[in-house]
Amino acid sequence: MRQEELTGKVQTVLGIIDGDSLGVTLPHEHLLTDLTAYFVEPTEASQRKLAHEPVSLENLYWVKPHCLSHVDDMKLTDEQLAIKEAMLYKLAGGDTIVEMSNIGLHRDPLGLACIARATGLNIVMGAGYYIGASHPPELATRTEQEIAEEIVRDIMVGVDKTEVRAGVIGEIGCSLPLEETERRVLRASVAAQQQTGAAINIHPSPTDDLVLEIIKILDDAGADLSRTIISHVDNMCFSRTTRHGIADAGCYLEYDCFGYADLFPPYPGRRLDIPSPTQRINDIIQLIADGYLDQILISGDICFKHQLVNYGGYGYAHILRDIVPLMRNKGMSNEQIHTLLVENPKRVLPFAPVKQ
C-alpha cells in the first residue's frame, strides 16, 4: 500500500473508509485483550483464593476494587462475547470503536476483523508497544529505526502475516518512572507517524511533570502534536494547569475512563483519585468554557471483564445510554456533544499527508 492511498482516510481492520463514515466513535476501547502479564498476586490466603475464581455475581464486590489481582477479570478473550457486547453499542447508535490493544496487550487482528464483520462496526486497530513491563527482552537491543519500521509495517502491510492493518499508533505505554525502552518507543512512534501520517495515542505516566516531559520528547522528535492524543487525563488526575498545558501544546485530551469504579487498585507508584462521572463532565464543561472543545475525546477504556454488561458492568454503550443524557442535564448542547462524539474523532483519526 502507498501512503497516498491513506491520506484523508481512516484505516479499519476491514479496509479504508472515509472520515465521514466514522460517525459516533469510541476512541479508546479494548474488545479482545489479556492483561494477566500485570497480575499482582495477593498475599492473604483468602484473597489468593478469590484471585483465581471466575468472575461471578458472588465475588464482584471484591473483583472491582481488586481487578489487577483477579486473573479472570483481566481477560477479554471471548470473541463471541465481544460481538454480543459490541452490538449493544451499535444498537445504542454507535458506529466506530478504536481498539487500542497493541504489542503487550495481546492484540488480535483476526479476532477484531471477525467482530467487525459480525457487528458492522468500524474497528480501528492500534500499533506499537504498551508499557515497559510488557516489553519483550529483545526490545532493549533494537534501534529506534527498527521499532519504527515495525510500526510502519503494521500500518502499511499488516500485522504479522494476517494482512489486517493498524490504523493508529497506540496506545504507546509510559510508566512511572519513564523507562528507557519507553523513551525509545516514543521517538520511534514519531518516526512512524512521519512516514505514515497516523495519529498517536499515548498512555501517559501518572504525574503532571512526566506527562509534560513525554510531550516534550514527542515534540523534540518532530511529532505532529495536533494529531497526538493523551489518554486517561481523567483517571491520571492531572491538574487543571497541566490539562491546559497538554491542550496548549496542541494535543487532544482524552477523558476515556467513563464507567470506572470509584475504588480502583493503586496504579504502580501512585494511588489515583478516581473522579465521578459528574466530575468528569464538570471538567469537560470547564475545558469547553476555556476554549478547548475541539481537543476533547471521550471513551470508556473497557479492559476488564467486570466492565461488560454480561458481568454487571456498563458496557460499551455506557456513554451513549447514560453519559450523554447526563451531559444534557448539566447544560451541554447537542452541538457540543456531537463535536465530542463525531467531529473530534473525525478530525484526528484520518491519515495526514506526509512530507516527502
PyMOL commands that set and color helices and strands:
alter all, ss='L'
color gray80, all
select helices_A, chain A and resi 3-5+19-21+36-38+45-51+60-69+72-74+79-91+109-119+132-134+137-141+144-156+180-196+208-220+225-227+240-248+277-289+293-295+305-307+309-311+318-329+334-348
alter helices_A, ss='H'
color red, helices_A
select strands_A, chain A and resi 9-12+15-18+25-29+33-34+75-76+96-99+122-127+168-173+200-203+228-230+252-255+296-298
alter strands_A, ss='S'
color yellow, strands_A
deselect
rebuild
show_as cartoon
